[in-house]
Every structure is written in structure tokens, then in C-alpha cells.
């Protein structure tokens, strides 16, 4: 696992966290809150796990592979839920969540090989 691969993953997680936080706040301003309920919850979950994953990576947690796998699953779920909505802020989440999920899986697989 190289420092560059770690940094690329961290950068993807920061972008995802930012997009999810923006979508969360923007969703709360929409009129169809009931329709957005699951998306709002997943935006928060995704932003929180991205933050936690960044912390785990920067402190070289022995559980980083497992945390990144969970993060990837939550990012994918957030992207799936966001894809059901046509709001711009939901659409912006999709790509950043998918990119973060791929980055997490790459790093978690590489970490397992070196473990």
C-alpha cells in the first residue's frame, strides 16, 4: 500500500463527505421531505463513515480494511438511494459516492494483501 493510494482514497472520501453533507442540508429545504427521508438518513450515514474512514486511515488503524469495506457499502447504498431522486444535490452525490466506494475497495484489498 503506497502513500499515494492512501491519499487518493482520502481525497475521494473528502469529496464524498462534502457532497453528502451538502445533499443532506439541501434535502432538508425541499418540500418532499417524506420522499427524501431515506436519502437524508443515508447522506448523514455516508458523511459520517467517510469521516471515520479518513481518521482510521490517517492513524493507521489495524481495522482499516474492515472500515473501508463498510464505508464502500454505505457509499454504494447512498448512491443507489440518491439515484431515485432528480434533485441536483442528489445527482451530485451519486458520482462522488461511487468513486469513494471504488477507492475504499481498492485500498481495503491492498491492505489485506499486505496484512
C-alpha positions as CSV (number, residue, x, y, z in Angstrom):
1,X,0.0,0.0,0.0
2,X,1.5,3.3,-1.1
3,X,1.1,6.6,0.4
4,X,-0.3,7.9,-2.9
5,X,-3.1,5.2,-2.9
6,X,-4.0,6.2,0.6
7,X,-4.1,9.8,-0.3
8,X,-6.2,9.2,-3.4
9,X,-8.7,7.3,-1.2
10,X,-8.7,10.1,1.4
11,X,-9.3,12.7,-1.3
12,X,-12.3,10.7,-2.7
13,X,-13.7,10.3,0.8
14,X,-13.4,14.1,1.5
15,X,-15.3,14.8,-1.8
16,X,-17.9,12.2,-0.9
17,X,-18.3,13.6,2.7
18,X,-18.7,17.1,1.3
19,X,-21.3,16.1,-1.3
20,X,-23.3,14.1,1.2
21,X,-23.3,16.9,3.7
22,X,-24.4,19.4,1.0
23,X,-27.1,17.0,-0.1
24,X,-28.3,16.5,3.5
25,X,-28.7,20.2,4.1
26,X,-30.3,20.8,0.7
27,X,-32.7,17.9,1.2
28,X,-34.0,19.5,4.4
29,X,-35.0,22.5,2.4
30,X,-37.1,20.5,-0.1
31,X,-40.9,20.3,0.0
32,X,-41.0,16.5,-0.4
33,X,-39.2,15.6,2.8
34,X,-41.2,12.4,3.3
35,X,-40.0,11.2,-0.1
36,X,-36.4,12.1,0.8
37,X,-36.3,10.6,4.3
38,X,-34.2,7.6,3.4
39,X,-31.8,9.7,1.3
40,X,-31.4,12.2,4.1
41,X,-30.5,9.5,6.6
42,X,-28.1,7.9,4.2
43,X,-26.4,11.2,3.4
44,X,-25.7,11.5,7.1
45,X,-24.5,7.9,7.5
46,X,-22.3,8.2,4.4
47,X,-20.7,11.5,5.5
48,X,-20.1,10.1,9.0
49,X,-18.5,6.9,7.8
50,X,-16.3,8.8,5.3
51,X,-15.0,10.9,8.1
52,X,-14.4,7.9,10.3
53,X,-12.6,6.1,7.5
54,X,-10.3,9.1,6.9
55,X,-9.5,9.1,10.6
56,X,-8.8,5.3,10.6
57,X,-6.5,5.6,7.6
58,X,-4.6,8.6,9.0
59,X,-3.9,6.8,12.3
60,X,-3.1,3.5,10.6
61,X,-5.9,1.6,12.4
62,X,-5.5,-2.2,12.4
63,X,-9.2,-2.3,11.3
64,X,-8.8,0.0,8.3
65,X,-9.6,-2.8,5.8
66,X,-12.9,-3.6,7.5
67,X,-13.8,0.0,8.0
68,X,-13.2,0.8,4.3
69,X,-15.3,-2.2,3.3
70,X,-18.2,-0.9,5.4
71,X,-17.6,2.6,4.0
72,X,-17.8,1.3,0.5
73,X,-21.1,-0.5,1.2
74,X,-22.6,2.6,2.7
75,X,-21.4,4.8,-0.1
76,X,-22.9,2.5,-2.7
77,X,-26.2,2.4,-0.8
78,X,-26.2,6.2,-0.6
79,X,-25.6,6.4,-4.3
80,X,-28.4,3.9,-5.0
81,X,-30.9,5.9,-2.9
82,X,-29.8,9.3,-4.4
83,X,-30.3,7.9,-7.9
84,X,-34.1,7.7,-7.2
85,X,-34.3,11.5,-6.9
86,X,-34.0,14.2,-9.6
87,X,-32.7,17.0,-7.3
88,X,-29.3,18.3,-8.4
89,X,-27.9,17.8,-4.9
90,X,-28.9,14.1,-5.1
91,X,-27.4,13.7,-8.5
92,X,-24.1,15.3,-7.4
93,X,-23.9,12.6,-4.6
94,X,-24.1,9.7,-7.0
95,X,-20.7,10.0,-8.7
96,X,-18.8,11.0,-5.6
97,X,-20.3,8.1,-3.6
98,X,-19.4,5.6,-6.4
99,X,-15.9,7.0,-6.7
100,X,-15.4,6.8,-2.9
101,X,-16.7,3.2,-2.8
102,X,-14.3,2.2,-5.5
103,X,-11.3,3.9,-3.8
104,X,-12.2,2.2,-0.5
105,X,-12.4,-1.2,-2.1
106,X,-9.0,-0.8,-3.8
107,X,-7.3,0.3,-0.6
108,X,-9.0,-2.4,1.6
109,X,-8.0,-5.1,-0.8
110,X,-4.4,-3.8,-0.9
111,X,-4.3,-3.6,2.8
112,X,-5.4,-7.2,3.2
113,X,-2.7,-8.4,0.8
114,X,0.0,-6.6,3.0
115,X,-1.5,-7.8,6.3
